[in-house]
Amino acid sequence: MISTYPVVSGKILIEGEWKETEKTSNVINPANTSEVIGEVAICSEEEVYKAISSADKAFESWSCSDIHDRTARMNAAADVLKNMIEENVTLFVRENGKTLVEAKKDLLRCVEVMNGAAKELHNWWQPEVLPGSQKVQVRRRPRGVTAVITPWNSPMILTFKRVIPAILAGNTVVVKPATNCPLTIMTFLKVVADHFPPGVINIVTGSGKVIGDILCSDSRVRTVAFVGSTETGKDIMKKSANKLQKVYMELGGNDPAIILEDANLDDTAIKRLRMSILRAAGQVCSGVKRVYVHESRFDEVVKKLTKEFERVVVGDGIQPDVTMGPLNNRAQFDYVNALLERTKNSGANVTTVGIQLNPENWNQGYYMLPSIVTGVTQQSELVRVEQFGPIIPILPFTDLNEVVELANDSEFGLRASVWTEDEELAIQMADRLQAGAVFHNNHTVFSDLALDFPGLKESGVSRETRHCGLEFFADSYGFAD
């Protein structure tokens, strides 16, 4: 059965109008792959260029708009979306695979980003007078057309954290959502677009390569904000370099969690560790991907985490008892299963546990039970890669210098965590860890969505830590007397 969404399903948004394309592709439910829940449009090259032209045309007037008008429009859109969360959370679960709890949290955060960025805009936009003998002001102006390319794993919050500050700063955008789950994001963006002049928000869907190549080669696009794999990010940076576009990259991660000898491993701590590993079935760039445990606590951690994993209920996220949904798509499902099989064949100890909510329907979706892996080394494939699935390697260490070296032995540097009762020691270790952010006795996201510390090495570039991301989407310039 096909559920239709006539406003957004199978259409694109250009200059305020939803347009049909010649080709579409089905959007399926990862919990039941025989269920088609909508369509996504497949854009032609000509349609992508039209979207850029629409954004470029709208920029002339929107960039000069009054910031009070911008914030009023944004707050009005947020008020509408706030009342749409309950009716759309099921759609999001069906196309993405998250649990109801995870999905609702993501939708609520979208509204929070809108209200927070609108509130921040007034203070951020004010000229800043620099100290010195000459009066010099730092002033800000929007950059122009912004391309926003977002992934399938957390499409709602990752799209809103780029689109919202970009348009509030006075830019116009061309948004390219992931084809695996575009329906909810397009439903929400329709509401936002309806509150702004035509052309401020444009949406194109389809081939990532076709759309990405055009967005990164068109001189009218001044900024590219991308969230996704490191390899794709590198490709975008190479193409953007030809036009010297400003790039904003949130890429992959292989986050270490370091459990020291004195760590408090009570039920709360173990639950936090489990959630940091299995949130969204492990498909989170900033989730824990490898655990290092002091040798004196190694057996204890393995035992307690295994027991915690045994309670995980895997099934369709629509069901309220489910604590972990399916993987999002066939490609990721096949990759993670193949990785698990190679890990088993390497001689590692693999313990797969958890509860199948509906065993009779297990093969109808991209379901995996969580696995704990021991008997691996720093050079094992599972430890080196970003597995992006419900598999976690646990390795012992003997001293602090060793574990810092092991944690830093990665091309990634997104997040890390230190689990210890000694906060000063945790800070000392954080100073040595190559990560954009380090958490103490937890491994999560910042509760203040205005904070977004950049990853190091191949985990990303150019993110801002303040002002809800507004600073990135503007040019600062000096005005002197």
Stockholm file with secondary structure:
# STOCKHOLM 1.0

chainA/1-481         MISTYPVVSGKILIEGEWKETEKTSNVINPANTSEVIGEVAICSEEEVYKAISSADKAFESWSCSDIHDRTARMNAAADVLKNMIEENVTLFVRENGKTLVEAKKDLLRCVEVMNGAAKELHNWWQPEVLPGSQKVQVRRRPRGVTAVITPWNSPMILTFKRVIPAILAGNTVVVKPATNCPLTIMTFLKVVADHFPPGVINIVTGSGKVIGDILCSDSRVRTVAFVGSTETGKDIMKKSANKLQKVYMELGGNDPAIILEDANLDDTAIKRLRMSILRAAGQVCSGVKRVYVHESRFDEVVKKLTKEFERVVVGDGIQPDVTMGPLNNRAQFDYVNALLERTKNSGANVTTVGIQLNPENWNQGYYMLPSIVTGVTQQSELVRVEQFGPIIPILPFTDLNEVVELANDSEFGLRASVWTEDEELAIQMADRLQAGAVFHNNHTVFSDLALDFPGLKESGVSRETRHCGLEFFADSYGFAD
#=GR chainA/1-481 SS CBCCCTTTTTEEEETTEEEECSEEEEEEETTEEEEEEEEEEECCHHHHHHHHHHHHHHHHHHTTSCHHHHHHHHHHHHHHHHTTHHHHHHHHHHHHCCCHHHHHHHHHHHHHHHHHHHHHHHHHHSCEEECSSSCEEEEEEECSEEEEECCSSSHHHHHHHHHHHHHHTTCEEEEECCTTSCHHHHHHHHHHHHTSCTTSEEECCSCHHHHHHHHTTCTTEEEEEEESCHHHHHHHHHHHHTTTCEEEEECCCCEEEEECTTCCCCHHHHHHHHHHHHGGGGCCTTSEEEEEEETTTHHHHHHHHHHHHHTCEESCTTSTTCSBCCCSCHHHHHHHHHHHHHHHHTTCEEEECCEESCGGGGGGTTCCCCEEEESCCTTSHHHHSCCCSSEEEEEEESSHHHHHHHHHCSSEESEEEEECSCHHHHHHHHHHSCSSEEEESCCCCCSSTTCCCCCEETTEECCCSSGGGGGGGEEEEEEEC
#=GC SS_cons         CBCCCTTTTTEEEETTEEEECSEEEEEEETTEEEEEEEEEEECCHHHHHHHHHHHHHHHHHHTTSCHHHHHHHHHHHHHHHHTTHHHHHHHHHHHHCCCHHHHHHHHHHHHHHHHHHHHHHHHHHSCEEECSSSCEEEEEEECSEEEEECCSSSHHHHHHHHHHHHHHTTCEEEEECCTTSCHHHHHHHHHHHHTSCTTSEEECCSCHHHHHHHHTTCTTEEEEEEESCHHHHHHHHHHHHTTTCEEEEECCCCEEEEECTTCCCCHHHHHHHHHHHHGGGGCCTTSEEEEEEETTTHHHHHHHHHHHHHTCEESCTTSTTCSBCCCSCHHHHHHHHHHHHHHHHTTCEEEECCEESCGGGGGGTTCCCCEEEESCCTTSHHHHSCCCSSEEEEEEESSHHHHHHHHHCSSEESEEEEECSCHHHHHHHHHHSCSSEEEESCCCCCSSTTCCCCCEETTEECCCSSGGGGGGGEEEEEEEC
//
